[in-house]
């Protein structure tokens, strides 16, 4: 058996980083004896595998466009190649007790449409949970240089990286939504979910925090960004007409901004949950 691809190792590390941010929790909703669980965009498959131990009687399905998940898995875990943006899903309506998504930023034209499809395929009273990092850097103590509003480059290249990705997504055919995390709660409410809750966790860009937990998360965050940056940059920047050489020169400055401990930057990690109402609740509201 060959060595495991570095990208799968990175996805597992990213999973653990966000789990630590959530105090070790795999989910935030009140699950009670679920029978059918769906994980959209499962990646390495680590979330369904870890969930299987908590809910051994549940059938847990992970879907993704890439067949990179392990073949030796717990008996209640299944992986499928599937595109969540398709009009018809593989399952009947009102089938799942819990639908989970994570890390869909920039991957599709309309994530709101995926939420609408999930709503149709959830049983009444069942939950959906979406986890997304908003890549726009934030800072609470003025150590981060401001964005350049005049169309040029800023002194903190991470600002420009986000702006260029937003522009690339907007100009793509079809357009891709690059920043979705801060819009999830409103989309859920628009579609009809109730009890919508939004939890936001800070993910430092590197080890600048004094708090030991945040410093640990920051160390993983820094590694995650440095390992993934090229992979996250080539497709959108090539679509803007950049050459590979231009991309690599620009990414030198982005990496410097990620590693700059004098800038106390962080990103917001959103965990948004909502419940499909019961028929009685729908009648009462109408």
N, C-alpha and C positions, 0 to 999 in steps of 0.2 A: 504494500500500500504506500503511495507517494505521500509527500509532505502536504499538510493542509495549506490551501492558498492563503497568503497574507491577508487578503481582503475579508475572508471569513473570520480570521482571528481578530481583525479590527472591528467587525460587526459585533462579535461577542464581547469585546472590551467596551464598545459603545453601549451595549445592552447593560452591562454591569455598572457603568458610570451613571446611567440614568436611574438604574435601580437603587444605587446608593443615594442619589439625590432624593428619591422617594422613600427613604428610610427602609429600604429592602423590600418594598412592595412591588408585586408584579402587576397589580391592578388596583383601582380605587373604588370600584362599585361593590354593592352588597350582593355578592353571588351566593345563591342557595341551591345546592345540588343541581348544577346545570347539566343538561344532557348533550347539547350540541354547541360547540364554540368554534368561531372562525377567526383566524388571524390573517388579515390582508397585508400583503407585502412582507412576508415572513422572513425574508433574508436568509440568514444562516439556520433559521428554525429553532433558535434557542428559546424563544418565548413559549411556543407550544410544548417543547420538551420539558421546561421547568413547570409549566402549568399542569402537565400530566400527572406529576407527583401529588399536586394539591387536589386534583379532581380525577382520581383513577377511574371513576365510572362515567366520565364524560368522553364523548368522541370529539377530538380536537383536530381541526383541519387548518393547515397553513398553506396559503397560496402565494405564488410569486411568478414573475415572468421568466426567472432563471432557475434551472434545476440544480441548485448548488447545495441543497439540504442533505444531511446524512441519510443513509439507507437503513442503518441499524438504529431504530428508535423504539420508544415504549409502544406497546401494542395498541394503545388508544390514540396514537398520533398518526396523522396521515398528511402527506404533502402532495399538492397538485400544481401543475402549471396552469395558471388561469389569469385572465386579464379582468380586473374589477371594473374597468371602464366599459365593458361590453353591455349591451342592452339586456341580454338574457343571461342570468346566472345559472349555475348548474343545479341549484336547489329550489325547492318549492318556496312560495311566499310563506312568511310567518314560521320559519323553520328553526332559527337559531335562538339560543338563550343568551348569548353574549357575542358581540362582534368587536374585535380589537384591530386597530390600525396603528402603524407607527412609521415615522420617517419617510413621508410621502412628498416632502417639499420639492417642488420643481419637477415632479415626475409625470404630471398629467395635466390635460387642459382644464378639467373642472373637478376639483375634489368635492365640491358641493354635490355633484351628481352621484359620486360614490356614496356619500352620506345618505342621499335619497334612496339609492338602491338598498343600502343596509337597512334603512327604516322599513322598507317593504318586506325584507327577509327576516326581520326580528319578530319573535312572538310578542303579543301584547304584554306589557309589563317588563320586557327584557331590555337590556342595556347595550349601549355602544360606548366605546372609549377610544379617543384619538390622542396620540402622543406626537408632538411636533416641536422641534427646536426652531425658534425664530433666529435666523443667522445675523440679524441686524445688531451690531454691538452697542451696548449701553454702558453707562458709567455714572456713579453717584457722587464722585468727588472731584470732578473737573480735571482729572489727570489725562483724559483722552482728548486728543486734538479734534476740533470740530470738522464736520463735513465741509467740503468745498461746494458751495451752491452756485458757482459760476461756470460749471461745466468742465473745470480742470480737475487735476488730481489733488487729493487732500494729503495732509502730513501723516495720516494714519491709513495705510493702504487697504485695511479691511473694509472701511467705508466704501471705497471704490469697487472692491470685489463684489460686495452686495449689490451696489447700484448697477454694475455691469450685468450681473446675473438677472436682475429685475428687467433690465432693458432687453436682454437676449430672450427671456421668456415672453415678453410682450411682443417682440418682433417675430417670434417663431410661427411656423404654420403647421399645425394649429398652435395658437398661443399656449404657453405653459405658465401656471401660477407658481411663482418662486416663493413668495412669502404668504403662507396660509395659516400659520399657528394662531395669530391674533384674531382670525376671522372665524375660527371653528365654532365657537359658542353661538355666535349669531346665526351661522348657517344651520346649526342643529335646531335652534328655536324656529327659524324660518320654515323648516321642513316639518315640524310638528313634535319634536322631542320635548318632554317635560322634565322637571327637576334637573335642568342643565347646570352643571357646576364646572367652574374653571379654576384649576390650581396652577400656579406659576412658580417654578423653581429656578434659582440662579445657577448658571453653569459658567464659572470663571474661565477665561480663555487660557490661563496658565496658572502657575503656583503663587501668584501675588497675594492671595488672602492670608491673614494670620490664623484664622479659624482652621483647625486641622482637617475637619471634614471637607470644607470648601477647598482647602489646599490640595487634598487628595483628588477631589473631583477635577480641580484645575489641571493637575498633572495628567490625568487621563484625557481631559479635553484637549490639552496642547498636543499630546501624541496623536489623538484622533484626527485633529485638523491637519497636522503635518503629514500624516500617512495618507489622508484622503484628498488633500487639496488638489493635486494634479488631476485625479480622476473626476473630481467635481468641477473642474475648470475647463477642460479641453473642449467638450462638446458645446457648451454655451458660448465660449469665446471664439471658437472656430466659426460658429454661426454668425458672429459679429464681423467676420472677415479678418480676424487676427491670424498671423502666422504662428507656427509652433514656437519659433524663436522669440517672437514678441510676447507670447504667453509666458514662457519660462522666465524672461527678464522681469516681467511684472510680478510673477509669483515670488521672486526673491524678496521684494518689498512686502508682500502679503505675509510671508513667513516671518519676516522681521517684526511685523506688527503683532503677530500671534505670540511671539516669544518675548515681547517687550514687557518686562515686569514693572517698569515705571508707570505703565498705563494700566489702571485698575478696571479693565473691561470685563464684561460678562455678557452672556446671552440668556434670554428667557426660554425656558423649557415649559411648554404648555401641556397639561393633561386635562382634557375636556371630556366630560361624561354626560350622557343623557339617557332618559328612559322613554321607551315607546309607551304611550298612554294605554290604559285598559279601555275597552269599549264603553264602559260606564262613565269614564272620565271624558271621553269624546262627546258622549250624549249630553253630559252635564254642561260642557263648555259651549255647546251649540244652541 
